[in-house]
Amino acid sequence: MIVAIVLLGIAIAVSTFLVLNMVNKDKQPTASGKTSSKTKMVIVNLGEAITSNVYDEAGEQHIARVSISFGVNEASKQYKKFSKDFASQNVVIRDQVISSIREQTYEMMSKSDAQAKLGDEIKVRINKLLETDVVEEVYFGDFFVQ
């Protein structure tokens, strides 16, 4: 009788585990942490690394060097427009990234969460510039501040 109860408990645990896995399989989180079944992320590289001046609070000059790629939702209806605009406005996009970097101070860029904050700011600027919302992530290949 005890063996039957133990086997019944194991069977219930295994079946619950399998059912939960099947339900959660359709709701996998994307790289941005959002759950979506209609997201297909594509990485779009901005090009060469960007080097810019940043200043500390005392006014002393420092150098920041970043290389950036964007995580773009290819399944979005706006993806075609983004692709066309990204190619034609690459210089303007790079200018927006440089402006975002120059607005930072050396102290801000040296913090542990600097990449996340700068990435969020760049994402908002680029989506606004291109009048889309397909850029979901900003990835840094290099992030060097000296």
HELIX and SHEET records of a PDB file:
HELIX    1   1 ILE A    2  LYS A   25  1                                  24    
HELIX    2   2 TYR A   79  SER A   88  1                                  10    
HELIX    3   3 ASN A   90  ARG A  102  1                                  13    
HELIX    4   4 TYR A  106  SER A  110  1                                   5    
HELIX    5   5 ALA A  114  LEU A  130  1                                  17    
SHEET    1   A 3 MET A  41  ASN A  45  0                                        
SHEET    2   A 3 GLN A  61  ASN A  73 -1                                        
SHEET    3   A 3 ILE A  50  TYR A  55 -1                                        
SHEET    1   B 3 MET A  41  ASN A  45  0                                        
SHEET    2   B 3 GLN A  61  ASN A  73 -1                                        
SHEET    3   B 3 VAL A 135  VAL A 145 -1                                        
END                                                                             
